[in-house]
Amino acid sequence: MKTPVPLVIDYPVPPDVLREEARIWLSRLVVAEVKQVDLQAFKRWQRTSPAHAEAFEEAKRQWQAMKPVLGELLRSEPKIAARHERMVNGQSLGRRAFLGAAVSVVAAAGIAVAYPPLGMWPSPDEWNAEYRTATGEQRDVALGERVSVILNTQTSIRRQVADGEIVGMELIAGEVAVDLVAARSAFAVVAGTGRSLADSGRFEVRRLEGKVCVTCIEGAVRVEHPAGVRMLQARQQTVYSASAVSGVTNIDVANVSAWRKGELVFRQTPLARVLDEINRYRPGRVVLMAKSRRESPVSGRFPIAVLDEALLQIERTFGLGARSFPGGLLVLS
């Protein structure tokens, strides 16, 4: 009697999922300490279908398109150049040989993996997130009966569980809005070296580029940090880094929470910061090469759904030229 052959049903993977997987694989192979089992797993993934192989080739082509811009960034930004140098010097020969042409591209522009603010690839810390949103995506997540969380674009979180109950979450990167129904115990959002606690109300936590911003929308929030404790009431905000925490400031809640309504609001914000924010929502990357315009103030209300129109308006206002490259890369000079 012959051994029965198992029935295998092959469901096609959506193209956007394949592109995300390919980017994560390229990041892992370049940044992480790759073992033989990892390389074998990658090969199995790559050979799953022609679409998988093409997705990885597309990821490498995007690297190639970014080389001229990243080369200029390495010349003009000492901190980024230092990160790039450390990463290239730390690459193992095995990975170079394994990736071949892919690593030759990354060696020239590898800072886009090592320096996540470039926004085109997930950082190593995000690989193990339980919930994660892609560029331009927002997602509602219910963490128990009394906690509702909205993940903004490019956001990664992990739940924190004690005695089988969700008591909080870790914000790995990005921005979350937390809505709480009153309860006896506080819910905690850990971000970096601090944590924010509330037992009811609404608050938002944003973790980007080494800084965490906590905003109380409704109710009260206790922010605990090694450098001190801050108590926030409605319409108040504090910011902390790894070593310091600011005072409490009053803010316009409508502007801070505009992203929940599909808008970005700026008030005399330097152009470089405006483009950093747009990059969080727009696929690809906008790079400002005109240094003289970095501090130019921008005020306006831009719909997230049509950010390319906002960029066109910025080009005309500041007399900038624009060049488009594959992968959504836009250079303003």
Steps between C-alpha positions, in 0.01 A plus 500: 500500500638834395548778750238768428634824361388799712286755327668839484298807405714795393335833579655797318666756727389862440772708323525755782566221751771354277669841466498543878643151554774565242602824673512329837715217360743746343520690830564182698768371266689829513457617858440192716755235598401245238540128570491214251146414602395857418655479155323170436169650611554793265574269209183304570301822506663627180426171316136487610387650169623725218309784668708459816824512303384806305401679823856460629643623169272804523632571850856497367403729211363751750835499677674569171270795428575649841880496462548856364282660766644299786850580384420869540350435844819326610703804390272755666393324823792397729279297739350298217844450345633366831215249523565391142870449568431285805250287312719443194804412713288259702367302203623141491674360196248217491213741452688688229561179310144380553322813389739582218376799305244584766768572760707703255202730476439502875866564573469825307161593642457270798416783734135466399491177698717613790324837527123427501390870470564467129168321522525242226572194714395369844763529773631179664303578818174486304541147367349343813206739540159344561319775312649719231371747242655569161566843350174693473303234689298551819360215705257456791598240761295394803722401794237353728151626574596844624798601283478616139817597316544669163836439335608779272723451195832310541416393854603184686379379841520200732251410772606473863326217687496413871311204648328444168367857482612783270634772729670719243699511181842599369517761226800388295470778243239735357189650656194368683174643634365323809135515612426355845181408677530562875639208702664427834847448356704728275598417143866568414667597173875438517708697250876522530613575855161623620144386537159670500217380726129580507191323633252683273480770233694548179866564428754470221862386498742566216849343484725619219874560460592447863228721650163416651212747510202434731178699456198484731180551304247425774535401866847477657827322418796427726834496315777319685864547397835448677547878488164577664122461499256723310125518557305598188145632491283542191668704224848464649817340366853399599800370305782276619819344366713220642651729765267798550135601525355842416251703697125500435367721221149590386418405141229519234355149507328542163834547322679220685221249428431614143643173366198316639285708263730442202687830512845639577506849655811720512549839666824676405673163484845476333475346154742219588272388784193527277660265247602259776135482604376457143749215456326307776178488296620495139648184339860553391705793624521877451853638541571873528839584347455880517664568838406869490133403517518258793385761756244674276171519696193314374141549615208308363252215528573211262271199435699180547324337203646750250848578631647520150286812449647644819850428367418676174385802698824495701707482180328806356505701823873458558611484135633147524578261217381140526646176364317169530671161530368144519351385828327831574826689560460877443797740520432870559785739420 
